Amino acid sequence: MNLREHIERKLREALAPAHLEVHDESHMHAVPAGAQSHFKVVVVSEAFQGLPLIQQHRRINELLAEELAGPIHALALHTYTPEQWAARGSAPASPPCQGGSKAG
């Protein structure tokens, strides 16, 4: 199981999301091929109902504490309740890497 699949499994088990996207965006950054270090996560869950955004993000950070202490260098979080997701329909696109480029 790769790291993206591992993250998906943990979030599905803990949050029972109505919608979940886990994107390995490492290829967009100045890291070695296969690094699995930069991820974008979109989670839509009833578990976020009534929680401020900071608490939603803390919940995910707690669930992925081991991964954040090791292989994950960056984690972009986009969390929504089902109602928020229905109104929005998508998460924002990731910005270009500010830490350098692979282009020579």
C-alpha positions in Angstrom: 0.0 0.0 0.0 1.4 3.4 -1.0 1.2 6.4 1.3 -1.8 8.0 -0.6 -3.8 4.8 -0.1 -2.7 4.6 3.6 -3.9 8.2 4.2 -7.2 7.4 2.4 -7.8 4.3 4.6 -7.1 6.2 7.8 -9.4 9.0 6.9 -12.2 6.7 5.7 -12.1 4.7 8.9 -12.0 7.7 11.2 -14.3 10.2 9.5 -16.7 8.1 7.2 -16.5 10.8 4.6 -19.2 11.5 2.0 -16.4 12.6 -0.3 -12.6 12.0 -0.1 -9.8 13.0 -2.4 -6.1 12.4 -1.6 -3.7 13.7 -4.2 0.0 13.1 -4.1 1.3 16.4 -5.4 5.0 15.6 -4.8 5.6 15.8 -8.6 4.8 19.5 -8.4 7.7 20.2 -6.0 11.5 20.1 -6.1 11.7 16.6 -4.5 13.2 13.3 -5.7 10.9 11.2 -7.9 8.7 8.9 -5.8 9.1 11.1 -2.7 5.4 10.9 -1.6 6.0 14.0 0.5 3.4 16.6 -0.6 -0.4 15.8 -0.4 -3.6 17.6 -1.0 -6.6 16.2 1.0 -10.3 17.1 0.4 -12.6 15.6 3.0 -16.4 16.1 3.2 -17.8 14.6 6.4 -20.6 15.0 8.9 -17.9 14.7 11.6 -17.1 18.4 10.8 -20.6 19.6 11.6 -20.4 22.4 14.1 -16.6 22.5 14.2 -14.6 25.6 13.3 -12.2 25.1 10.4 -9.1 25.0 12.8 -10.6 22.1 14.7 -11.4 20.2 11.5 -7.8 20.6 10.4 -6.5 19.6 13.9 -8.6 16.5 13.7 -6.9 15.4 10.5 -3.5 16.4 11.8 -4.1 14.2 14.8 -5.2 11.3 12.7 -2.1 11.7 10.5 0.4 12.6 13.2 2.7 9.7 12.6 2.8 10.4 8.8 3.4 14.2 9.5 6.3 13.3 11.7 7.9 11.2 9.0 7.4 11.1 5.3 4.8 13.9 4.8 6.5 17.3 4.3 3.4 19.3 3.3 -0.3 18.6 3.7 -2.9 20.9 2.1 -6.3 20.4 3.8 -9.7 21.3 2.4 -12.4 20.2 4.8 -16.2 20.7 4.4 -19.5 19.6 5.8 -21.8 18.0 3.3 -23.8 21.2 3.1 -20.7 23.3 2.5 -19.6 20.9 -0.2 -23.0 20.9 -1.9 -22.8 24.7 -2.1 -19.1 24.7 -3.3 -18.8 21.6 -5.4 -15.0 21.5 -5.5 -11.8 22.4 -3.7 -9.4 25.2 -4.8 -6.6 24.3 -7.1 -3.2 24.0 -5.6 -0.8 26.9 -6.2 2.5 26.4 -7.9 5.4 25.4 -5.7 7.1 28.3 -4.1 10.1 26.3 -2.9 11.9 25.8 -6.1 11.4 24.1 -9.4 12.6 20.9 -11.1 13.1 22.9 -14.3 16.7 23.6 -15.0 
